[in-house]
């Protein structure tokens, strides 16, 4: 048996801390990637129960799941959509759209006329340096035209997304580009509306950038690029020991025979492996010369630190030995006579890494 356990009190603590930190800024809870691994429907309902009513998603399928489950909230779609069927669903359900190009605006207007919807709400997405979605920040005429040509469309605001919040200078430049654009929109006689740019990292690091709203995702889980003392890490993968045995000195453990015992060893087997998300590391996606060197440097440093994987049994930490299998791991429990098959094992793992096939349980 395995399940991912979420402590309601810890999650409620994080929600309250973030609401207090946000001050006057509206909090948009981002629930993409299955609610960052907490189960999108259950997690969204919990957020709403605790005063977070503005819910943002990155895919239409996520919003469909929430609507089908009967969840009522102020929904925001953070990605542009041009697929007719998806766009019609979003408009029919009064979901706030993201518009990042002229053709996207035209398509939203066309669908709104088709279904006789006269007040489609949307944000204008501004590309201030991410080079992903959005009108380029320096194409001011195109952006102003979007404010002019908006039949059936109500523009509720503008926003951007930071690409590297660790770099203060670059983040400041992106922020300034958004602010300067808002001034030009006002000079053209239009209201830029609700403005936001900060996600979890910028929210913690640069509170003066919070503007009218903030988009919070991983921070609700107590996980951040920057230190936050008042937040609690959310969730642990829970399983149980299925087998215990004593193996002799010199035994190979796991696939590829990369680990060999140096003494008589007592091991416990748990039915959790990389298919469940345990140590399923993300592959690198940048292989430039610079980043290849950085990757080598990071691996070299690991020689001098204990970076072994550990699990928790009866309040104590025990080391994983050998290679992790698809559906199992082997734990060194030598010297512990109070551990038995069926005992609970806890694994500290980011919820988003845990397989969606594993049941989420709120306690």
N, C-alpha and C positions, 0 to 999 in steps of 0.2 A: 504494500500500500504506500502511496505517496500523494502528498498534497502540498499546496503552497498556502501558508497560513499568514493572514493579515490581522494584526492587532488593531481593533477599531479605536481604542483609546490613543494609541500612538499616532494613528492617521489623523484623528480629530485634533490632537495636539498640533500637528504640522499645519493643518488647515487654519487653525486659530492664529498660530504664529505668523503665517504668511498674510492673512487678512490684516493683522496689526501692522506688519511691515509695509504693506501696500499703501497705508495711510488713506489718501483720498482717491487713489487710482483704482479703477475697476479691475477685478481679477478675472481673467479668462482662463479657465482650466482646460489645458490641452490633454485630450484623452486618446490620442492616436496610439497605434501599435497595441491594440487590445488594452487600452487604458494603462499604457506603459507596463503591461504585464499583470495588472491587478484585476483584469476581467472588466471589459468596457461597460457592460450594463450595470453590474453590481457597484463598480467604482463610481460611475456617474451618478447613480442614485444616492450613494453615500455623500458625494460632494454637494448635491442639491439639498439633501437633508441637513447639511451643515452650513448652509448659507451661500454656496457658490452656484449661481444660477446661469452663468454664461459659460457655455461649453463649446470648445473648438475642436474640430476634427481635420484630418488631412486627406481623407478619402471618403468618397460618397458611400461606399459600402459600410463604413463605420456609422455614418448617420442613419443609413437604412436600418441597421441593426438596432439603434437606439429608438428610432421612430416605431419600428415593429414591436419593440418591447413596451411601448406606451410611455416612454420617458418624455416628460414635458420640461423644456428649458429654452433659453435663448441660444439657439445653435448658430455657430459661425463655421463656414467652410474656408479653410486656410489655403487651399490650392485652387487655381483656376480650373474651370470645367467647360469643355466645349462639346462633349458628347450630348446629343439631344435628349436621350432618355434620362441620363443622369441630371442634366440641367433642369428638365421639366420636374423631376422629383424634388429637387432643391427648391425651386420656385413655388411649387404647389404646397410645400410644407413650410413656407415662410422662413427659410434658412438664409442667413446673410451670406452673400456670395463674396468671393475675391475676384476682382477684375484686374488683370495685369497687361492687357493689350487691347488695341482698338477692335480687333475681330472678336474678342471675347465679349466686349461690351455690345457689339452689334448682334451677336448670337443671343445674349441675354434679352435684349430688346425684342428680337424676333420671337423667341419662345414666349415671352410675356404677352405679346399680342396674340399669339396662337391660342393661348389658354385664357385670355382675357384677365390677366393679372396686372393691375395698374400701379402697384407699388412694390417693386422688387428692391429690396435693400442690398447694398453692396459696399465693400471696402475697395478702395483703389490701392493696389500693391505697388510700392515704389522700390525699384532696384537701385540701392545706394552703393553697391559694390560686391554683392554676392554673385551676380551674373546668373541668377536663376530666374524665377518668376518676377514679373513686374515691369512697369514703364521705367525706362532709364531716367534717373533723377534730373539729368540735364536736358531731356526732351520736354521742356516746359510747355511748349505749344501743344504737344500731343496730350499732355495731362490736362491742360486747361480745356482743350476740345472735349475731353471726356466729361468734364463738369458741364459743358455747354450742351452737348448732344446726349441727353440722358432721358429720353422719352420713356415713361413707365419705370424709370430707375431713380431710386433715392440713394445718393451717396452719403453714407453715414460717417465716413472717415477715411484716413489714409494711414498706411503703416509700412514698415520695412523690417528686414531681418538682418541681424548682425552675423558676420561670418567668422569672426575670431575675437571673442570677448576677452581672451587673455592679453591681447594687444590693445592697450588703452588708447594709443595714438590713432590706430586705424578705426577703432570703435567710435572714438570721438569724431573722426572725419565723417563716418557714416551718419552719426547722429546730427552733425551740423548740416549735412546735405538735406536731411529730412526737414529740419527746422527752416532752413533757407527756402526750401520749396514751399513750405506752408505759407511763408510770407508772400511769395509770388502769387500763390493761389488767392490770398486775401486781396492783394493789390489788383487782381483781375476781377474782383467783385464777388468771389465765392467763399463759402465757409469750408475749410478743410475738414471740419467735424472732429470726431474722436481720433486722437493720434496715439499710436503705440509703436514701440520698437524693442522693448526689453523682454527677453525670455528669462529663464531661470538664472543663468549665469550673470547677465547684466543687471538683473533685479537685485542680486546680492551685492555685486561689485560697484555698480554705478547708480545708486538710488535716485540721483537727480535726473536720470534719464527716464524715469517711470512715466512721465507725461500723464495722459488721461486713463491709460489702461496698461496692464502687463499680461504677458502670456506665460503661464506657469505650467510646467510639465513635471520633469524629474524632481523638482524641489519638493513637491508634495510627498515624494518617497523618501525624503531626507538625504538625497544624493545630489551633490553639487560640485562644480569645479572649484568652488571657493568655500572656505570654512564657515560653517553655520552651527553655533553651539546649541541652539535651542531646538533644533530639529532632530527627530529620531528616525533611524533607518527602518524602513517598512518591509516586513515580510521575510519569512524563512521557509525554505523547502524542507518538508518533514517527511521522513521515511522510517524504516525499521530494519534492524539486523535480521538477515534471513539465514545466515550460517556463520559458525565460529569453528576454527580449527587451529591446532598447533602444527607449525611446519618447521622442519629442521634447518639448521644453519646451512647456508649455501644454496637454498632453494630459489628458483626463479619465480618472479611474481608478475602476472599479467602478460599481455602481448609483447612480442619482439624481444623478450628476455633482457630488457634494459635494466631491471632492478633485481638484485640478488641479496638475500638476507645475509647479514654478517654475524648473526646469532640465532639461536632458536627463537622463533617469533610466533606470537599469537595474533591471528588475523580475524577480522570480521568482514563479511561480505554484505554490501547494501545494494538494492536494486535500482541504483541511480547512476546514469552515465551521461556521456556527452549528448546523446539524443534527447535527453531531458533538459539539457542546457547547462549541465555541470562542466565548467571549464571549456565551453564551446567558444573559444576565442574568436573575435572578429578578425577577418583577414585584412592585411594592409591593402589600401587602395591607392597609395602614392609610392611610386618606385623611382622617384627622382634621385639623383646622386646624393643630394643633401639628406634626404630622408632615409636612404639606404644606410648612410653613415650613422644617423641618429638611431636607427633600429639596431645596428650592430653594437652601438654604445650602450643601449638599454639592456641588451642581452648580456653584455660583458659585466655590467654592474650586478646582475643577478647572481654572479658567482660568489659574491661576498655577502649576500644576505640570505636569510631563510625565507624563501618565497614558496615553500611547499604548501600544497593544498591541505586544509584541515577541516574536520567536521566536529560537531559538538555532541557528546554523549554524557548524559547525567551531569551537565555543567562543566565538563572538562573537554579540552581540545585534543584531538587525535589526528595523526598524520595519515594522509592517503599515500599508499605506496604502489609502485608499478604504474603502467599506463592505464588510464581510464578507458573502460570499454564502452560500447554503445549503450548498454543498459545496466552496467554494474560498475562498482568501484570496490577496492580492497583497502581496508583500514588496519593500521598497526595498533593493536590494543594490548601489547605485551605489558604484563605487570598489573593488569586490571582484572581482579577476580570477581568483581561485582557486575560485570557486563554479561548479558545473556541474549539469546535469540529473541526477537520480538521487542527488544528495547528500542526506544525512540532515538532517532538520529536527526539532528538539525544542521542544515547547510545554509550559510550566509551567502546569498546569491542575488544579484539584481533581478527583480521581477521580470524585466523585459527579456531576460535570457532564458527564462523558464518556459518550456514547451507549453503551448496553448492547450495541449491535450491533457495537461495535469490540472486537476480540480483546484479552484481557488476557494478558500474557506475563511470567512470573516468571523473573528471571535472577540 
